């Protein structure tokens, strides 16, 4: 598993903060080799975003940190991974959501 190494962009923290948590579809999708994962959290939470392969094996954690309410974008560079279907999971407090993405090389 990779170590935590991420770039996160925070969009409007504490200004029009979302009321609930949401995990959006990554973009672009399909992608090669970098994609953006957008998510919103409604309150201060411990946030973890994990990438899994098609067999459910954990490949990397993009972030594992406490974040304030707001909307964020995090990038995943999959240049070291083969083409295929991957899943990304957001855990923020009691909220959990999983989405599918496709890497095409």
WOHUMO-V242255 format. One record per residue. N is the residue number from 1. RES is the residue in one small letter. OMEGA is omega as a letter, one per 30 degrees, with the letter a starting at -180 (* if undefined). Layout:
BEGIN
((N:RES:OMEGA) (N:RES:OMEGA))
END
This chain:
BEGIN
((1:x:l) (2:x:l) (3:x:l) (4:x:l) (5:x:a) (6:x:l) (7:x:a) (8:x:l) (9:x:a) (10:x:a) (11:x:l) (12:x:l) (13:x:l) (14:x:l) (15:x:a) (16:x:a) (17:x:l) (18:x:l) (19:x:a) (20:x:l) (21:x:a) (22:x:l) (23:x:a) (24:x:l) (25:x:l) (26:x:l) (27:x:f) (28:x:l) (29:x:g) (30:x:a) (31:x:l) (32:x:f) (33:x:a) (34:x:l) (35:x:l) (36:x:l) (37:x:a) (38:x:l) (39:x:l) (40:x:l) (41:x:a) (42:x:a) (43:x:l) (44:x:a) (45:x:l) (46:x:a) (47:x:l) (48:x:l) (49:x:a) (50:x:l) (51:x:l) (52:x:l) (53:x:a) (54:x:l) (55:x:l) (56:x:l) (57:x:l) (58:x:a) (59:x:a) (60:x:l) (61:x:a) (62:x:l) (63:x:l) (64:x:a) (65:x:l) (66:x:a) (67:x:l) (68:x:l) (69:x:a) (70:x:l) (71:x:a) (72:x:l) (73:x:l) (74:x:a) (75:x:l) (76:x:l) (77:x:a) (78:x:a) (79:x:l) (80:x:a) (81:x:l) (82:x:l) (83:x:l) (84:x:l) (85:x:l) (86:x:l) (87:x:l) (88:x:a) (89:x:l) (90:x:l) (91:x:a) (92:x:a) (93:x:l) (94:x:a) (95:x:l) (96:x:l) (97:x:a) (98:x:l) (99:x:a) (100:x:l) (101:x:a) (102:x:l) (103:x:l) (104:x:l) (105:x:*))
END
